[in-house]
Amino acid sequence: MINYEEELKKFKPSLDVDEAEGAIYSRDLTDVIDILKEMLHETSGNEKGR
């Protein structure tokens, strides 16, 4: 059975939209486009050396 008192003690409120947005944008995350650009750059560098 669920102990509601214990569950309420564990509860942490979610971030406000502004706080969540700041947390998301403050991280420097590599996305698929960044990876593809790096791969293209490496490939073009290898072709120049041939």
ABEGO torsion letter per residue (X at the ends): XBBAAAAAAABBBBBBAAAAAAAAAABBBBBAAAAAAAAAAAAAAAAAAX
